[in-house]
Amino acid sequence: MSTVYDVAVVGSGGFLGSAISADLAARGAAVTGFTRQDPVLVDDALARRAADVPVIVWAAGGITPTVAAEDPAAVDDELDAFRAFARAAAARAVPPRIVLLSSGGAIYGRPALPPYAETDAPQPPNAYGAYKRAQEVALEEAGLDVTVIRIANAYGPLQRGAHGQGVLAIWMREVREGRAITLHGDGAVARDYVHQDDVADLVARVIAHPSPPPLVNCGSGEPTSLSVLLDLLRAVAGDAARVERLPHRGVDPDSTWLDVTLAREALGWEARTPLADGVADMWRRTAA
């Protein structure tokens, strides 16, 4: 263990990073965080606070699906910086264990069909998925001890829906601002939604395990259509949740959800927050 810190969380100011940091601290871990303003990499070396931390959680999320699709140069810059981090971590006398938050909704794809398992080959259907897969490969190539957590559609009260990511956060913001929710198509497309607290719990279990799986899915294991998700929001927001239905755009990915058997069998984890409860909690806490 580090003489000062047990875990470093890169992206500790973000949606999942802040939830993970708080959860680990509540469990008694000494946690230090890094942000864009306080980077983990300084002059191509790990910052002093990360110099001997045994576990580094990478929860930074500067690239969203919208940014990945519209700004390839930003993706290249992010990957260059991430590869530099991987090299710096591998150069330590005793390299840290890395826990990478990756994407379960954007890395799997056809010809495999949902529910996607860790044994399904990566088939990123879009630029964002290719970016997240490139992060995984960078850590593999650096020879680091890594657990990749492929997360489904995470949500929770800390989410802000920046750059078009996080449908619930976007919808809730639109409702609170008096605008109509925009729904393209018939609402049949389904996703796998997992609460931020459940993600944090899985991260903690990975860190505590002496030999966790190198790859594990994190999701509810259940598909939820946009129509059902909208009904759950209406149940707490009432008539304020107006909807403008538009034609299907023809560019939305297929329905996706994850097989979470490995997380249950290897780590004793399962998502414990029912979606209806999580949506209600998110609505209440974002009102504060």
N, C-alpha and C positions, 0 to 999 in steps of 0.2 A: 504494500500500500504506500501511497505517497505520504511523505512527512507532513504535507500541508493539505492536499486535496485528494479525494478519492475518485472523483469524476469531473471531467470538463465537458461542458455542453456548448457546442458551437451553434450559434443561432439561438442563444438563450433568451433573446428579446422577442422572438417570434411566437406564433400561435402554439405549435407543439413544443418548441424548445422551452418556453416559459412553464408550460404544464409539467414537462418532464423534470425540469430543475426543481420546481416546488415539490413534486412528489418524492424525488430522491432526498431532498433536504428533510422532508417530513419523516422519512424512514431512517434518518440519522446520518446520512452520508454528508461528507464535506464536499460541497459542489462549488465550482467556479465556472463562470460563463464568459463567452466571447460573442461579440457582435461585429457588425461592419465598422462601427466606430472604435471598437477595441478588438482588433483582429487576432486570431490565433496564430497567424503566420506573419513574422516580422523579418524582413530581409532574407527571405527564403529559409528561415529557421522557425521552429516553434517558439512562441512567446514564452517568457520565463515562467509564467504560472502554469504552462503546459509541459514544462521540461521533464517532469518526472511523474505526471499523473498517469496512473495505470490504465484508465479507461477514458476514451474520448468518444462522446456521442455527437455525431454530425447531424444536426437538425436544421441547418441553414437552408433557406428556401428562396433564393433570389430570383430563380427562374420559375415562372408559372406556365401553364399550357399556352396562354395567350402570348406571352413574351417569347416562348420557344418558337411559336409559329410565325411571329412577325419580326423577330430580331435575332437572326442566326449569329450575328457578331457578338451579341451579349452572351449567347450560349457558349461560344468559343472562349470568350474571356473567362467565364465562370469555370469552364472545364480546365483551362490552363491553370487557374488559381487552385483548383481542387487537386490537380495532379501534383502541383508544387507542395501542397499540404501532405499528400500521400508520401512523397519522397522525403520530406522533412521528418515525418513520423517514423518512416522506416529507417532513417539514419540515426535515430536515438540508440544509445548503447543497449537499452532494453526497450524495444518498441512497444507502444501501448496497444491494448485491444481497441478496436474500432467498432462502434455500433452505428451503422448507416441507416438513416430513414430513407427508404426508397419508395417506389410506387407499385402497388399491386393492381391499380386500375389502368396503368398506362404501359406496363412492360409485357404483360401477357396478351395474347391475341391468336387469331386463326393461324394454323388449322386447329389448334386446341380450342376447346369449348368450356365455358364455365360450368361448375365452379372450378377455378384455376388452382392447381396445386403446385407446390415448389418444384415438382418433377417436370412440369410443362416447360418446354423450351421458350426462352424470351423471344417475343415477336412484337416489338413496339409498333403500334399502329399509327403513331404520330411523332412529331419532333420532340415533344416533352418526354415521351417514353424513351426515345433514343438517348436523350440527355441523361435521364436517370440510369439507364443501363450503362452508359459510358462511365458514370461515377462508380458503379459496381466493378466494372472492368479495371478501372484505374487502381482500385484498392487491391484487386486480385494480382495485378501485374507488379505492384509494389511489394508483394509477399507478406502483407500484414495479416495478423490474426483478426478476422472480421466476422461479425454477424450482420447480415443485411436483413432488415425488416421491411418487407414489402407491404405497405399500408394501403388499405382500401380508401374510401372517401371519408377522411377524418372530419369531424365537426365538433363544435363546442363553443361556449361563451367567449372564448378568447379569440375566435376567428373573426376577421373583419371583411373578408371577401375582396381582398385587394387583387387588382389585375384580372378580374374575372374568375377567380378560384374560390370555391366554396359556395355551392348553390344555396344552402340555407342562410348563410351570412348575407349573401346578396339579396335574397328574397326578404329577409327581415329588415334590411336597410331600406329596401324599396317600400315596404309597408309602412315603416315608421316615418318615411319622408312623404307619405301620401301618394305614392306612385303605384301604378298597377304592376303586378308581377307579369313578366313576359314568359309565356310557355309556348315553345315551338313544337308543333306536331300534336299527337294525341296523348302524350304523357306516358306512353307505355315503356319507354326506355328505362331500364332498371340499373341501379347501382347498389353497392354494398357500403353502408354507413356505419362508422365506428366512432364512439365518443372519445374525446381527447384524454379523459381519465383512464379509459381502458388501454389506449396506446401507451400512456405513461406507465401503467402497471406492467405491460409486456416488456417495455424497456428495462424496468427495474428487475424483472425476473431474468432477463438475458444477462444483465450485469452480475447478478448474484449467482448465477449458475457457473460451476467450474468448467463446463465444456458444453456450451450451448450450440445449437445447430448453426451452421454457417449461413443458412438462409431460412427465414420463417415468414409466413404470411400473418397479417394482422387485419382482421375484419370481423364482421358479425357472422359471416357465413351464409347470409340470407340476402336475396335480391329484393329491393324496394323500388317500385316504379315512381316516376316523378309525380304521377297522379296521386298515389298513396301518400307520398311525402307532402304534397300540397294539402291534402286532407288533414294531416297531422298538424301542419302549421295553422290551418283555418280553425282547428279545434282550440287553439290558444289565442289566436289573433282575432278571431271573429270576422265580422263583416269588413274590417279594415283590409283584409287580404283579398283585394280585387285582382282579377286575372285577365290579361289580354292574350288571347290565343291566336297564334300566327302559324302559317304553313310550316311544315317540316323543312329544315334547312338542307337535309341530305348530307351533312358533314359530321353529324354527331356519331361518336363511336357506338359499337354494339353494346348491349347490356353486359355488364360484368359483375361478378361476385367471386369470392375467394373460398377455397377449401382451407379451413383452419384446424384440421385434425392434428397436424404436427405440433402446433403451439399448445394444444391441449395435452397431447401425449408426452411431449418432451419437457414442457415447462409448466404444466398444470394451469395453463391460462385459458380463459375464454372471456369474450366480451360480456360484461355483466349489466350494462346500461341499456334497458329497453329503449327502442328508438322514440316511442311516444314520450317517455319520461325525459329523454335527452333533449328533444325538441322543446318541450315545455320549460325545462330548466334553462336552456339557451335563450328562449324568449324572455323569461323573467330577468335573467342576469344581464342581458344586453340592454334592458330598459333602465338599468341603474346608472 
